[in-house]
Every structure is written in C-alpha cells, then in structure tokens.
Amino acid sequence: MKRIFILILLLVSISNINAAEKPTTEYYQLTVYRYATDSQALVIEQYLQEALLPALHRAGIKSVGVFKSLANDTTTNKLLYVFLPLKNLQHLDLLDQQLKKDQEFVGAGTAYRNALYTNPPYSRMEVILLKAFPLAPQMQLPQLKAPKSERVYELRSYESATEKIFANKVKMFNEGDEIGLFKRLNFNAVFYSSVIAGSKMPNLMYMTCFENKADRDEHWKTFSQDPYWKKLSSMPEYQKNVSRNDIVFLRPTHYSDF
C-alpha cells in the first residue's frame, strides 16, 4: 500500500509539473485608427505615448506595439495600429476598470477623450479581438538589430470562404507545421491568431518582422523556394483554404515597445 501511495503522489506531482510548464493561450486586441489629417495624428499619438502606454505599463503589460502603415504617405485614409496582449478575455474587462481608476491616465488623455464631435481625433476606430494559435500560444518579441525607423513589420490577414475551410487553414499552420517553417526560416513572428471578433470573418492574422524591406523580400523568396513549403502547399487537403489575403506593411513608432 505504501508503494502504491508513493506512486500516486509521484504521478500527481508529474501531472502538476506538466500543467505548470504548459503555456497559457493568450488573447490579443488589435485597434486600428483611421485618420486623415496631421492634427488628428498628433492627438492620437499624444494620447498613446503620454497616456495609454504608460498606464498599460503600470497595469503590468510591458509589451505594447504601436505601428504606422507604410502607405500612410500616399493615401488619404491613414492607418495606425495598436497591439495589446491579454492573458484571457476577463483581462480585457479588468484592464478597462484599472484604466478608469488611473488618475494619471485620465489626466494625460484629456485632449483625446474630450475631443468635440466637430473635431474628432480619428475618422473611425476598429477593434479586432484575436486568440493565439494552439501551437503558438504566446507572443514573441522580435530579435532585430536595425533601428525602428528601418524595420518592416508585415501584418497578414487570411480570410476563408466558410468556418470549416477556415479551420483547415488554421490546421495547416499548426498540425501542418507552417509555423515551424516560419520559425526555421527566422521570420521573427510576433503572433499567430484566429480572429474571434472583427469585421472580416472567418479569418486569421499573424505578424512577422524584418530588418528592412530588402530583408523581408529575401525571406519570402527563400520561403517560396523551400522544399517543405512546396510539399505542404501542394497537399490535397490544404487546397483553396484562403479566399482573400490582405497584407499591410507597418513600421513601429519610436515609442512602441517593440
């Protein structure tokens, strides 16, 4: 009996260790600001740099990404992205409560929060809620040497025709090991995720990072020629699982955490 009891304790201990080692699946909030004028950009960025990011840091979130679209100089409708990692869905509600009680945040964000309807800080704001992939449960900070002013971050959105077909594309990333291929080729992926609330569904989104545009192009050239990609992309079970592919090139602001 004593041996059986010891064995049971050992099995329980191993189970607890394995549970502790398994990383929890993160959620992400991606906020997209659309604006048209320099004055709007000034209000948004002042709010982000002086109010929101410091408050998020005080709340324990150390890695917040803020990015501008590289197409901003040539388009009327300009884009700014804010990436926020979350422990779980409840974290989002808790965070909202914390921010409302943070007097430094409230004071620093006055111009943004009290903007008049005749002079709003943005044309429209979109919030996308994402859940990390099973085999990429947590975000990874990119390992880059180039200054932020030269880096290129690539945000991709893959839409599918139906939920079932979408699940097949997610499987291709996970069980099909497309994630592993990106890792082997050093794409510096920040996250891989399924969109669980947004304007374009069903779809997935992921972000990869590069030293500069030339580095990005070289990585994708290597990717397209990789034997494993050629094999994976030609497998019958993974055909026609993407109906639309949107690519946005981004550059981190000087105050972005990564």
Buried (B, 14 or more C-beta within 10 A) or exposed (E): EEEEEEEEEEEEEEEEEEEEEEEEBBBBBBBBBBBEBEEBBEBBBBBBBBBBBBBBEEBEBEBBBBBBBBEBEEEEEBBBBBBBBBBEEEBBEEBEEBBEEBEEBBEBBEBBEEBEEEEBBBBEBBEBBBBBBBBBBEBBEBEBEEEBEBBBBBBBBBBBEEEEBBBBBBBBBBEBBBBBBBBEBEBBBBBBBBBBEBEBBBBBBBBBBBBBBEBBEEBBEEBEEBEBBEEBBEEEEBEEBBBEEEEBBBBBBEBBBB
